[in-house]
Each structure stands twice: as structure tokens, then as C-alpha cells.
Amino acid sequence: MIRRELWFGLSFMALIVVGAGSVLLSADTITNGHLGLLMLSLVVVAIMLGFPTAFTLMGMGMLFTWLAYDRDWHRTLDLMVQSAFKTMANDVLIAVPLFVFMGYLVERANLIESLFKSLHLALARLPGALAVATLVTCTIFATATGIVGAVVTLMGLLALPAMLRGGYSVPLAAGAITAGGCLGILIPPSVLLIVYGATAGVSVVQLYAGAFFPGLMLASLYVLYVILIAWLKPQWAPPLSMAERVVPLPPLSQRLADSPAAHAVVGLLKGRRNAGVPFSHVLRQLGIVAMPGVIFLLLAAFSYKAVTTVEAQARYDIEEIGAVRSAPSEGGLQEPPAEGGLAEPPQEGGLQEPPSEGQAAEPAPSTPTPAPAPALAEPSAATPGAVEGGAEAATVRPAPTWWWVTFAVFGAMVALFYLFLSFARLEIFKMLLASFFPLVLLIMSVLGSIVLGLATPTEAAAMGALGGMLLAAAYRRLNLTVLKESMFLTAKTSAMVCWLFVGSAIFSAAFALLGGQALVEEWVLGMNLTKVEFLILSQVIIFLLGWPLEWTEIIVIFMPIFIPLLDNFGVDPLFFGLLVALNLQTAFLSPPVAMAAFYLKGVSPPHVTLNQIFLGMLPFMGIQVLAIVLLYVWPQIGLWLPQLLYK
């Protein structure tokens, strides 16, 4: 192994010497732009040979900056220091170690075993129940951790033996684990989105909001594929036997139920007082049973009030601006009057703000007076909550269609829950309550605070790190050893990301200084591509780069090349980032690198080969391509939520 690495190192050094020598000998015929492309090629070759990405970027950037500055070391070192300082001053990067720390703490809270067990019992009636439970567990755990290696490794230890014992096909089992584990790249709180946002200058908050539905769409496509395959090929995913579906009831519940299939609500309401069951136990069980209905009603009430209530002052501002803009004037459309400018004369009985200092009572001759706005003074019976006596109030509007659809869907789910709630299903629900809902609460508190604008990503990451510690403590997993391991792995991962950013900043500065970016832009624009053709070309290039390179290298090296081209084709950087995040799922699933395959192989039984794992990943790569196509055809899948929240 040492000789092989030494051979690769000597070969690469010889390549650098030959390349630099040829550049210097032909300096009259090669422009600085070609030097930049040579630097890019050498960086890719060095990374494929196994050299550290961050230090390769820094070394190449400094060497070629020195050539661009006519061998002036002072200016080269100044550029390096300025690039490093600019990167380290980026506040967004503070969220990286905090989210990573939260992920490692949640991983060590050992929730995944109970979560997987409860989910595969809850989904036992679906075709391919074990694989579906694996994908759902990976989705939830990827959302809580965002660490691909941790999720794939843990699910390989837990779910792969269970699926193999159940007679599952090795490629299908391996594909479900590797594809589900890679969802942490896309689903918030994804470190990739933070890195892309810092590289492209896009709001991480909007990226998180935009990636939410594409991530759920991709996970849903995975689940649908597994169900379809298990239905068409039942020998690849045999159903669970009746013995594996049995849920043992605790002694007190056995006294209340004639059988595990008895309806839980009826049995609890009867009470079976002669069975010797304490009344406090019955009340606790009824409280657990009533929890979904109470939560649904509270969420429905608060969301209905939020979507139907409009502040009166905001309504008046909108109507006044619309009236001013629609008023005919000699000079065309007029902007609403600024503070200190012309004011409309007060209407009789109407609502008017007191004139501020400096407002003119009469309009100036050179400025046309806007037409009076529609009278807003008299509140009508049709607008409850209107304004009286000059005080601000709120008006009510009908609930939008999407709210009613959501209300109907979740209402039907709650109704079905109570309709088929047996004592056995109640025990499964209690298992989910202990393993699933703490994670959901942590995820919703972190992502909800970011998406709703209650906290910045850094503040939410700090809250998530604290939540991870509390969760580990609640499950009695928080000790000095766990803290030391989590902090060490966090420092290691964060250092890698930060050094990558420093190397990327130096490399990008050298590439732009040499004119490589201008050369690439001139070449792309010279092809006379349409917007669709440019997006297809860029996504194909990123897809191919995902074979030899990891997502970190693609983001820090190639995104600074693609981002400046977006304005020329009218592409939104937020939408482009969502396409890239979906596309970079392939970086962990595509050979020959396919880190997810190597993570799984490291914990698999000896008879599971890499070829079987690669074969199982190929259909899921096709699903990823389908998800990219769906997102491009219907971009509102990713843009609807950011536009709704931040318009």
C-alpha cells in the first residue's frame, strides 16, 4: 500500500513538473485563460489520485497565482490571506459544526433501533414492509442528522440483517439502505445546502424551504418503487409472517382486551372495572389515544386563524397603493406619496392618518394630484372586524383551497386512526411515540424556526445542538465518552469543510485572475444555448462529475464556475441549487467512488458483494434522474414554499 501511494505521488509530481515546464516553454502561445483550465485539470487529476482536496486546491491556487502575478510571492501571499479571511468571516459557516454536533448526538442516542422496529410493525401490511420501513427510517434519521456515513452504517447494521433473514433480495435491500441514507444530502438541515448557499450567495433559509418538498418527493418515489417491486416480484421482498406481526400486550392491557385485535377506544371506555385495572392506567391510555385528535384540532384552529386573518392596516396600504397606481395622470403611473410629500385630502368619515410635518396641504402645480382612493371609512356587515373610530383592526377572508385540502387529508388520516385503533396498534403507536415523535419534535423545532423566520440557521443550529444533548440525556445515553466522540467527529468534519472553503476561495480567485472563468463563459455563450439546453448540459456535467468526485469537491470547485453563467440564461440560483442538490445524490451512489456502497460493504456479511450493492443502487439512480426531470417540469415543487413564506 505504501509503495502504491508513493508511486502515485511521484507520478503526480512528475505530471506537475512536465505540465509546468510545458507551460513555461510555450508561454508565448498559451494565454492565462488556458493556464486556468490547466490548473482545473490538474486539480481533478490530483483528487482522483487521492490527494487531500483542500490542500490540493490551495497548493494549485498559490502556484498558478504566482505564475499569473509574474512570480511575485508578496501579492500571491496577500491573495491567500485575504481569501482565507473572507471565508472565515462568513457567519453562515458557523451553522456547520452545530448541525454536525446535533447529528452525532442524535446518532448516539440509539433511537434508530426502536424507530425501525416500530415502523416496520406499523407498515407490516404494505408490500415490502421492511424496505419501506428502512426508507422511512432513513428519511427521518437523515433529517435529524444529515450525516450520510452514519445513517448508512447504522442501517446496514440494523436493517440489512433483518431484510436478509426475511428473504429479501440483496440488491433491493442494499439499494434501499444506500439510497435512503443519501437523503441527508438534500433534506434539511443539509450541510450541502449551507455550503452551496455560502458559495453561491443564496439564502440558506430559502434553500431549506425550497428543498423540503423535493426531498419528500424523492423519498416518496423511493417508497413507491419498493412497493411496486414487492407487488410485482414478491419473491424479492416476501411479506412478514403472522408471527413477526404479533405485538405482545402488557399485563394491564391484556386484562382490558379480549384479544389484541379488540378496539382500543371501546375497551378503554368500558373500563373493565372488575378486571382489577387501576383507573389511573385507563386515564393514561385514554390520554395517549386522544393525543392525535387534540393535536389535529389545535393545529387546524391555529392555522385557520392564521390563513383567514388579514391585518387592516396592511389591507389599507395595499388598496391605497393600487388606487394611486391606477389613477390616470398626465405623467403616467405615479408612485405612492412618500413621507413628507403630497397627502390626499381627508374624506368625510373616512380613515386618514394625521399628516406628518412637512406635508403640503395643496398639491404643487407641477405634480398631478392622484385620484382619491376608494372610501374605506364605513365598516360593513360583510367585513367583520373592520375598523371603527380610527383604530386598527383585522378583517377576515375565506380560507384558501390548499388549506381545505390539507385539512381534509389530515382529518381523514385521524379518522382512520381511530376507526382501526386496536390494542395491538395502540402498543405500536406508543412505540412510535417513544422513538418517532421526539425526533419529529426536534426536527420541527429546528427547521420550523428557520423556515418561519423565527431564527437564523446559526441560531437554529445552536438550538438543535442543545436539543440533541437533551434527547441523548432523556434516553440516558449522554456521558463523557459520547460527548468526547461527538466533539471529536464534529471538529474533524468542520475542519474538513472549512479547509475546503479556504482552498476553494484561493482556487476560485486564481481561476478568475487567470481569466479561466471568462474563457469558460465565452465558450458556453458561443454555443448559443437556450435556457433548457444550458440546464441539461450543466446537470449532465454535474452527473458525470459525481462519478469520480464527492459532492464537496463539486460544490467548491465547479459551482463558482457555473454560478456566474446563470444570469446569462435567466436561471434562478435558488432553483439551480435545488437541481444540483438532487443531482448530487448520485455522487454517493455512482461508481467508482460511491461512498455509500463502501460504507455499507464495511458492515455487511461476507457474502454481500460490492457488485450486488452497485446493482441495487442503479434503479434508485434512475429515480433520482426522474426527480430532477419532475422538478424542472414543475419548478413550483421547490419554489412554492419559499415564495409563500418570503415573497
Secondary structure, 3 states (H helix, E strand, C coil): CHHHHHHHHHHHHHHHHHHHHHHHHCCCCCCHHHHHHHHHHHHHHHHHCCCCHHHHHHHHHHHHHHHHCCCCHHHHHHHHHHHHHHHHCCHHHHHHHHHHHHHHHHHHCCHHHHHHHHHHHHCCCCCCHHHHHHHHHHHHHHHHHCCHHHHHHHHHHHHHHHHHHCCCCHHHHHHHHHHHHHHHHCCCCCHHHHHHHHHHCCCHHHHHHHHHHHHHHHHHHHHHHHHHHHHHCCCCCCCCCHHHHCCCCCHHHHHHCCCCCCEHHHHHHHCCHHHCCCHHHHHHHHHHHHHHHHHHHHHHHHHHHHHHEEEHHHHHHHHHHHHHHHCCCCCCCCCCCCCCCECCCCCCCCCCCCCCCCCECCCCCCCCCCCCCCCCCCCCCCCCCCCCCCCCCEEECCCCHHHHHHHHHHHHHHHHHHHCCEHHHHHHHHHHHHHHHHHHHHHHHHHHHHHCCCCCHHHHHHHHHHHHHHHHHHCCCCCHHHHHHHHHHHHHHHHHHHHHHHHHHHHHHHHHHHCHHHHHHHHHHCCCCCHHHHHHHHHHHHHHHCCCCCHHHHHHHHHHHHHHHHHHHCCCHHHHHHHHHHHHHHHHCCCCCCHHHHHHHHHCCCCCCHHHHHHHHHHHHHHHHHHHHHHHHCCHHHHHHHHHHHC
